[in-house]
Amino acid sequence: MSMNEKTRLTVNRIVAVLAGGLLVFAVMSLTVVNSANNQIEELSQALDTSRHEAGRLLSDAEEHFAAGNYVQATASLETLFQHQPGSAEATRGRELLATLREAESDADARWEAALPQIRTQWTASFVSDLRADFEEKMDTVTEEEWTKVRSDVRESWEQEQEG
């Protein structure tokens, strides 16, 4: 065998090993990637189902309602109605929504009734705090202003004394 044939044979073997390795890598990658994508899809569907489960959404709404958080309770109920419209929980949710709206209306009415007194108390407290801040700063402001106008006041005084 000549040197040229040996080199060509070695190059062919190296190319064959590389091609075989790439082929094995490609087949394994496709298999693993497809398997992983399938798992991701299954988990995504399971998460959507869990997230929009009727019982969970209704209990979330009830908990928010009990805590007085009407906005989040309404959001949970709307999600329930959107994803599980025909469920028994949706029927109970509609009843809860009516109760929730009534409670929210009552809370708004109580707020409106109490608003004048609350505003009066807040205004008095705010004015009191503002006056306290002003009185604390009054000495400093007065001293700074006196320093600015002292010479003018003296001139005016001296003119009055001469005249």
C-alpha positions in Angstrom: 0.0 0.0 0.0 1.2 3.4 -0.8 1.2 6.4 1.5 -1.5 8.0 -0.5 -3.8 5.0 -0.1 -3.1 4.9 3.7 -3.9 8.6 4.1 -7.1 8.2 2.0 -8.1 5.1 4.1 -7.5 7.0 7.3 -9.5 10.0 6.2 -12.4 7.8 5.0 -12.4 6.1 8.4 -12.4 9.4 10.2 -15.2 10.8 8.0 -17.2 7.5 8.5 -16.9 7.8 12.3 -17.9 11.5 12.3 -20.9 10.8 10.0 -22.0 7.9 12.2 -21.6 10.0 15.3 -23.6 12.9 13.8 -26.3 10.5 12.7 -26.6 9.0 16.2 -26.6 12.5 17.7 -29.4 13.7 15.3 -31.6 10.6 15.9 -31.2 11.0 19.7 -31.8 14.7 19.6 -35.0 14.3 17.6 -36.2 11.6 20.0 -35.4 13.5 23.1 -36.7 16.8 21.8 -40.0 15.3 20.7 -40.4 13.5 24.0 -39.7 16.7 25.9 -42.1 18.7 23.7 -44.8 16.1 24.4 -44.2 16.3 28.1 -44.3 20.1 28.0 -47.7 20.0 26.1 -49.1 17.5 28.6 -48.0 19.6 31.6 -49.3 22.8 30.1 -52.7 21.2 29.6 -52.7 19.9 33.2 -51.7 23.3 34.5 -54.5 25.0 32.5 -57.0 22.4 33.8 -55.8 22.9 37.4 -55.7 26.7 37.1 -59.3 26.8 35.8 -60.8 24.1 38.0 -64.3 25.0 38.9 -64.1 24.1 42.6 -60.8 26.0 43.1 -62.1 29.1 41.4 -65.3 29.1 43.4 -63.4 28.6 46.7 -61.0 31.4 45.8 -64.0 33.7 45.1 -65.6 32.8 48.4 -62.3 33.4 50.3 -61.9 36.8 48.6 -65.5 37.7 49.4 -65.1 36.8 53.0 -62.0 39.0 53.2 -63.9 41.9 51.7 -61.8 41.9 48.5 -64.7 42.3 46.1 -62.5 43.0 43.0 -60.5 39.7 43.2 -63.7 37.8 44.1 -65.4 39.1 41.0 -62.3 38.3 38.9 -62.3 34.7 40.2 -66.0 34.3 39.4 -65.5 35.8 35.9 -62.8 33.2 35.2 -65.1 30.5 36.5 -67.9 31.6 34.2 -65.5 31.8 31.2 -63.8 28.4 31.7 -66.5 26.3 33.4 -69.8 28.0 32.4 -72.0 24.9 32.7 -70.7 23.5 36.0 -72.6 23.4 39.3 -69.9 25.7 40.7 -70.8 28.3 38.1 -74.4 28.2 39.2 -73.3 28.7 42.9 -70.9 31.3 41.6 -73.8 33.3 40.0 -75.6 33.3 43.4 -72.4 34.4 45.1 -71.9 37.2 42.5 -75.4 38.6 43.3 -74.6 38.5 47.0 -71.2 40.1 46.3 -72.6 42.9 44.2 -75.2 43.6 47.0 -72.4 43.7 49.6 -70.3 45.9 47.5 -73.2 48.3 47.0 -73.8 48.3 50.7 -70.1 49.0 51.4 -70.2 51.9 48.8 -73.3 53.3 50.4 -71.8 53.2 53.9 -68.6 54.9 52.6 -70.6 57.7 51.0 -72.6 58.2 54.2 -69.4 58.3 56.3 -67.4 60.4 53.8 -68.3 63.9 55.1 -67.3 63.0 58.6 -64.1 61.2 57.5 -63.1 64.1 55.3 -63.7 66.6 58.1 -61.5 64.6 60.5 -58.8 64.1 57.8 -58.8 67.8 57.0 -58.5 68.8 60.7 -55.6 66.4 61.1 -53.9 67.6 58.0 -54.3 71.2 58.9 -52.9 70.5 62.4 -49.9 68.7 61.0 -49.4 71.5 58.5 -49.5 74.2 61.2 -47.1 72.2 63.4 -44.6 72.0 60.5 -45.1 75.7 59.8 -44.5 76.7 63.4 -41.3 74.5 63.5 -40.0 76.3 60.4 -41.3 79.8 61.4 -38.3 80.7 63.6 -35.8 79.6 60.9 -37.7 81.4 58.1 -38.1 84.6 60.2 -34.3 84.6 61.0 -33.4 84.2 57.4 -35.8 86.9 56.2 -34.5 89.3 59.0 -30.9 88.7 57.8 -32.0 89.8 54.3 -33.9 92.9 55.2 -32.0 94.1 58.3 -29.9 96.8 56.6 -33.0 98.2 54.8 -35.0 98.3 58.0 -32.1 100.1 59.7 -31.9 102.7 56.9 -35.6 103.3 57.2 -35.4 103.6 61.0 -32.5 106.1 60.8 -34.4 108.2 58.3 -37.3 108.3 60.6 -35.0 109.4 63.5 -33.6 112.3 61.6 -36.8 113.5 60.2 
